[in-house]
Amino acid sequence: SIQIELRLGSVDFPSYQAELLNEGATVRVVEELRPTTKNGQHSVVLNMSPLASGDYQVKLSGVSDSGRLESLNTYSFRVVRSGISLMVPTKILFEIFLPIQS
């Protein structure tokens, strides 16, 4: 499996939702992602099965106490084949710096 770690500049929501897309089609939606803090750095982590080659996007949304989704950002990455083996990173890290909510 692989991990996709989305770093947060701050924790503004009790939970988060991530939608993984491949060429515009939803592959998986991960709900109730709880932010964690390690060494002062906030993040949410997606645990995924290995991905086929292709272009992917992760759409991250914050989920308010009332359940309302607030779209935060979309991040793109590519999984490519090299020779006969599929080169898939075991951990993908996106640093997401969100504006401070007032």
C-alpha positions, 0 to 999 in steps of 0.5 A, a space after each residue: 500500500 501507499 500513503 498520501 500525506 497532505 500537510 495542513 498549515 493549520 487545522 480549521 476543521 474537525 475532519 477532512 474528506 479527500 477524493 482521488 480522481 484518475 483522468 477526471 473519474 472518481 477512484 475513491 472517496 476517503 471520509 472522516 480523515 482526522 488531522 494529526 500533529 507530529 513535531 508541530 506539523 499538521 496533516 491528514 494521511 490517505 492509506 491507498 492500495 497501489 495505483 495503476 499508471 496514470 494522472 491523478 488528482 486529490 481534492 481535499 475538503 474540510 468538513 464542518 461540524 454541521 457536515 458542510 464540505 468546504 473545498 480547499 485545494 486540488 493536487 495533481 500527481 502522475 504514476 508512471 511505468 519504467 521498463 517492466 516494473 511499475 514505479 510507484 512511490 510508497 509515500 507521496 507528500 503534498 504540503 498544503 498551506 491553507 490561509 488562516 480562517 478569521 
